[in-house]
């Protein structure tokens, strides 16, 4: 624990020590005391949350209070006592806690299931007159973040309040909570070492989300879909905002509820969205107007919230697909096979048809392929015809091959008969389809090129500025490399853990 603290204290000198993670917290305090005496720049919070309240400490309330009192004597500046322990504590316990000179008390409440009545919890905490009130519910919906931020705005004028939502849907509150009035927020010391669901690494909060620069004028954008936890869109678009000095932040908004999203757009308010699976088609009825291409495709991946508050849709997937292909081959008259019939496939089919290509569609559900073929003037390809047919290009517009997707490959090596292979999946960098193309010496385009192209067009629609494409490509490649390294390390850590 001290080693970790040494690694981060110069970058982030505000540290919480989760003493409940130590098997024996009391003997460890001597080393932490030495660390704090050597690092006077550090501000340290002592937390020893009992297991009955969601922590790791198996001891009694008396044992917890003893740890906190001794932590105060070891140089800590604040102690965190959960509300349930505060309500159980006797007068003698409070005397011990409160006679520690210069120690700020945080009374905290965590709800690991939902976002309930925040005002009622706040009233319960304020009875103890702590220096800080900490309320941490779980966001089951994106709009739970709105509940939290409205609460922060209301109470922050007359209380030192700390408020964030846990869970994948709670990322908004972790980035925007401080702007709404939270005294501070919490982050993991290093990536992969979160102490609460949905917690972001400190470096990510500072470098990607630029939390120290988020203010009332900061415009908010995001990528919406399910899943988006590992999306590199926040890394790419936040890097673009930083490079072009745009006061904006871009968040990952994970939800499977479209109405929840629409409500959030109006409440925050969000200035623009990248739309991914499964919403590219479902979002269309909620838009005031779309560009002609989106209307024709029936799918949209980019939303702009205009000054009148209305939502306008665009499809930058099309350019993300056609532009990289046009660099390598003429599309007019080209015979192209598109795998899939969802939102991305619709963009590929209509976009390629628009360029004069002869498009064939292969989909696991033939009826969906037939419907798309009729709408776009394309042809349906039967699986048995693949081994006998050569295409100028094959485009994978399904999630098969994506990190975490366990579906079987769509094509065998014998069916990969093309002069060019384009996989729209960008993570991992080398998908099974790209590997197959490499082994067969077929030229290929990775999904990274499409990903950066469509993101660059989104940036231009939102800001009116040329996109810094080289910087966007650089951070995406770096992010992919980091994710692959982390994935490679995970089994090693798991084996050590056993």
Order of alpha helices (4+ residues) and beta strands (2+ residues): alpha-beta-alpha-beta-alpha-beta-alpha-alpha-beta-alpha-beta-alpha-beta-alpha-beta-alpha-beta-alpha-beta-beta-alpha-beta-beta-alpha-beta-alpha-beta-alpha-beta-beta-beta-alpha-beta-alpha-alpha
